């Protein structure tokens, strides 16, 4: 907790001091009785005091943030412990019925993104834990150094003559007083930081436990959507194979030149649909089917061209059947 010797000021008091010094700066800038060099020295001192006071404001706000974190920690920890005490059932299925391939892929993408986000949360929590340990080691020497500097500044401040008529004493006094404010506020912020760690260590551990559980569920859901996508791909591949097999059979019955291709396609379809090779050779079979489809297209084009030649040339039936057989 903050030491009684730091005497941190409120932000309202600090802002009031800043405004008071700025008024003095304005008066100095309009004082024609001062030499330019003297005016610059005095205004520079006051500006330095303003910078110190603004730093004190920042440190005071930071200390307030740490204090609020420490105060809210017990309530947040209680809520997290209650959530962790109620096991979340792992998903065993996803609502994939009636979804198209595009929709299934989109749901899988969302599941993967959610998994990545939750995994990143664990990484961030682990980093925060490590950073806390580093800060716990670094802060005490910082406080010791700042405390020594504070004592030195206070000694210098009390040593200033109170009855001096020098124009340099008031701005010097304002600067030293502002440094006391800034050092006190910084010490207070560091002490509040350490106190917030003590108050939230258990809360941080509970947050990580919950994140681990959420990652496990996200992994399960991602795997379920991935399985649905693969199953849909397999079903579409099987359906395509069956349709192609039926088409080749029809063509083979009508045109002898297509029979060999139809038999090869039937063998390929059996490999794709059979239990021993569907998933293992799905990609290769797809490429092979594409090539066969191109060959079929060329054969159909050749057939149509020959038939057109027969019609256009008025060839007799025997010659026409011979060309068709090619």
Secondary structure, DSSP 8 states (H G I E B T S, - for coil): ---TTT----HHHHHHHHHHHHHHHHHHHT-TTS-HHHHHHHHHHHHHHHHHHHHHHHHHHHHHHHHHHHHHHHHHHHHHHHHHHS----------TT--HHHHHHHHHHHHHHHHHHHHHHHHHHHHHHHHHHHHHHHHHHHHHHHHHHHHHHHHHHHS-SS---HHHHHHHHHHHHHHHHHHHHHHHHHHHHHHHHHHHHHHHHHHHHHHHHHHHHHHHHHHHHHHHHHHHHHHHHHHHHHHHHHHHHHHHH-GGGHHHHHHHHHHHHHHHSTTTTTTTHHHHHHHHHHHHHHHHHHHHHHHHHHHHHHHHT--HHHHHHHHH-
